[in-house]
Amino acid sequence: MHILLALGVTLLTATVPNQSQAALVPTPPVNITFVKASFEEAVSFIARFSGVTIELDQTVSGQVRREIVAESPILLRGATLEQALETLTSLKGLSYSIVGPQAVRIFKR
């Protein structure tokens, strides 16, 4: 029950800020486990899997790009593209914006 509640909260925080922006094309839910992947590797995987272009803004430093996302594995089960992005960006103190139906920009808050 706690997992469902956490996913519901993630969904709300992922969709509320983006309501005035363009919507992403629907993508299938993902089941991913990231184990000691760098932030850039994790984002690149999600981009390839979803077919969405994800741009890392110049405000995202090279150090953040190379840092391990988390020391313990990150499990995403049945997550939407936006939930996956919200999870990864929030771990690094970053945000994202939808800039087109198949384009996302990640930037420092």
Residue pairs with C-beta under 8 A, 6 or more apart in sequence:
7 79
7 83
10 83
10 86
10 87
11 80
11 82
11 83
13 86
14 80
14 82
14 83
14 85
14 86
15 82
18 82
18 97
18 98
21 97
21 98
21 99
22 98
22 99
22 100
22 101
23 98
23 101
24 52
24 81
24 82
24 98
24 101
24 102
24 104
25 51
25 52
25 101
25 102
27 49
27 50
27 51
27 52
27 80
27 81
29 78
29 79
29 80
30 46
30 49
30 50
30 76
30 78
30 79
30 80
30 81
30 84
31 76
31 77
31 78
31 79
32 45
32 46
32 49
32 74
32 75
32 76
32 79
32 84
33 73
33 74
33 75
33 76
34 42
34 69
34 70
34 73
34 74
34 76
35 73
36 68
36 71
37 45
37 68
37 69
38 65
38 66
38 67
38 68
38 69
39 64
39 65
39 66
39 67
39 68
39 69
39 88
39 92
40 56
40 65
40 66
42 69
42 74
42 88
43 54
43 56
43 88
43 106
44 54
46 52
46 54
46 81
46 84
46 85
46 88
47 53
47 54
50 81
51 102
52 81
52 102
52 103
52 104
53 102
53 103
53 104
54 85
54 103
54 104
54 105
54 106
55 99
55 103
55 104
55 105
55 106
56 65
56 106
57 105
57 106
57 107
57 108
59 107
59 108
60 94
60 106
60 107
60 108
61 108
64 92
64 94
64 108
67 92
69 88
69 91
69 92
70 91
74 87
74 88
74 91
76 83
76 84
76 87
79 87
85 96
85 104
85 106
86 96
89 95
89 96
89 106
93 108
93 109
94 106
94 107
94 108
94 109
95 106
95 107
95 108
95 109
96 104
96 105
96 106
96 107
97 104
97 105
97 107
98 104
99 105
